[in-house]
């Protein structure tokens, strides 16, 4: 999702945002060490859109991006799951075209007898099928 200050013209339009529309914006990201796959996916998406983002202040965590955007420090791209963080000052809009994605890995001991682990794996496998 694209995160914009609520006063931004693209936020006012309320339509999906193409990444190329953000070429002149300051982009806020989290440290690459927090999530290299997502970070690289986001920066690669900007490159596919034809530009390298002008990076602004680094957010200490992904969850701190929306408040920084709402305070006017720039714009950002975040996972859909972070849209639950509502500041009243930031607006989340879908990305037009093909949004960046990051892989999530799951590791477990194959012979773990825990019913909780087995259920969690079953749910994860089902969600994976739904995403394809």
C-alpha positions as CSV (number, residue, x, y, z in Angstrom):
1,X,0.0,0.0,0.0
2,X,1.1,3.6,-0.6
3,X,1.0,5.8,2.5
4,X,0.4,9.5,1.9
5,X,-0.3,12.5,4.1
6,X,-4.0,13.1,4.1
7,X,-3.4,16.5,2.5
8,X,-1.5,15.1,-0.5
9,X,-3.3,15.6,-3.8
10,X,-3.1,11.8,-4.6
11,X,-4.7,11.1,-1.2
12,X,-7.5,13.5,-2.1
13,X,-8.1,11.5,-5.4
14,X,-8.5,8.3,-3.5
15,X,-7.5,6.1,-6.5
16,X,-4.8,3.5,-6.8
17,X,-1.4,5.2,-7.1
18,X,1.2,4.3,-9.7
19,X,4.7,4.3,-8.3
20,X,5.8,6.7,-11.1
21,X,3.6,9.3,-9.5
22,X,5.9,9.2,-6.5
23,X,9.1,10.0,-8.5
24,X,9.4,13.6,-7.0
25,X,8.5,12.6,-3.5
26,X,10.7,11.9,-0.5
27,X,10.3,8.2,0.4
28,X,10.4,7.0,4.0
29,X,11.6,3.4,4.5
30,X,12.6,1.3,7.5
31,X,16.2,0.0,7.9
32,X,17.0,-2.7,5.4
33,X,18.2,-4.9,8.4
34,X,14.7,-5.1,9.7
35,X,13.3,-6.7,6.5
36,X,15.8,-7.0,3.6
37,X,13.3,-8.9,1.4
38,X,10.6,-6.3,1.7
39,X,13.1,-3.4,1.5
40,X,14.6,-4.8,-1.7
41,X,11.2,-5.5,-3.1
42,X,10.1,-1.9,-2.6
43,X,13.3,-0.3,-4.0
44,X,13.2,-2.7,-7.0
45,X,9.6,-1.7,-7.6
46,X,10.6,2.0,-7.8
47,X,13.4,1.0,-10.2
48,X,10.9,-0.8,-12.4
49,X,8.8,2.4,-12.4
50,X,11.8,4.2,-13.8
51,X,13.5,6.0,-10.9
52,X,15.4,5.5,-7.7
53,X,13.5,6.9,-4.7
54,X,14.8,10.0,-2.9
55,X,15.1,8.5,0.5
56,X,14.2,10.7,3.5
57,X,14.3,10.0,7.2
58,X,14.6,6.3,8.1
59,X,11.8,5.0,10.2
60,X,13.0,3.0,13.2
61,X,10.3,0.3,12.5
62,X,7.7,-0.4,9.9
63,X,4.9,0.6,12.3
64,X,6.4,4.1,12.7
65,X,6.1,4.9,9.0
66,X,2.5,6.0,9.0
67,X,2.9,8.5,11.8
68,X,6.0,9.9,10.1
69,X,4.1,10.2,6.8
70,X,1.2,11.8,8.6
71,X,3.6,14.3,10.1
72,X,4.6,15.3,6.6
73,X,8.1,13.8,6.4
74,X,7.4,12.0,3.1
75,X,5.5,9.1,1.5
76,X,6.0,5.4,1.8
77,X,5.1,1.9,0.8
78,X,4.1,-0.6,3.5
79,X,2.6,-4.1,3.7
80,X,-1.2,-4.2,3.7
81,X,-1.1,-5.5,7.2
82,X,0.1,-2.2,8.6
83,X,-3.0,-0.4,7.4
84,X,-4.4,-1.2,10.8
85,X,-2.3,1.6,12.1
86,X,-4.6,4.6,11.8
87,X,-3.2,8.0,12.6
88,X,-5.9,10.2,11.1
89,X,-3.1,12.1,9.3
90,X,-2.1,9.4,6.8
91,X,-4.0,7.7,4.0
92,X,-3.4,4.2,2.6
93,X,-4.1,3.6,-1.1
94,X,-3.5,0.5,-3.2
95,X,-0.6,0.5,-5.7
96,X,-1.7,0.5,-9.3
97,X,-0.2,-2.3,-11.4
98,X,2.0,-4.9,-9.8
99,X,2.8,-4.0,-6.2
100,X,6.1,-5.2,-4.6
101,X,5.9,-8.5,-2.7
102,X,8.2,-10.0,-0.1
103,X,8.5,-13.7,0.6
104,X,7.8,-15.1,4.0
105,X,9.5,-18.3,5.1
106,X,8.3,-20.7,7.7
107,X,10.5,-23.3,9.5
108,X,9.5,-26.1,11.8
109,X,10.7,-29.4,13.1
110,X,9.1,-32.0,10.8
111,X,8.3,-34.5,13.6
112,X,6.9,-32.0,16.1
113,X,3.8,-33.7,17.6
114,X,2.2,-30.5,18.7
115,X,-1.4,-30.2,17.4
116,X,-1.0,-26.4,17.5
117,X,2.0,-26.6,15.1
118,X,0.2,-29.0,12.8
119,X,-2.9,-26.7,12.7
120,X,-0.7,-23.6,12.1
121,X,1.0,-25.4,9.2
122,X,-2.3,-26.4,7.7
123,X,-3.6,-22.8,7.9
124,X,-0.3,-21.5,6.4
125,X,-0.5,-24.0,3.5
126,X,-4.1,-23.1,2.8
127,X,-3.4,-19.3,2.8
128,X,-0.5,-20.0,0.4
129,X,-2.8,-21.8,-2.0
130,X,-5.2,-18.8,-1.8
131,X,-2.4,-16.4,-2.7
132,X,-1.6,-18.1,-6.0
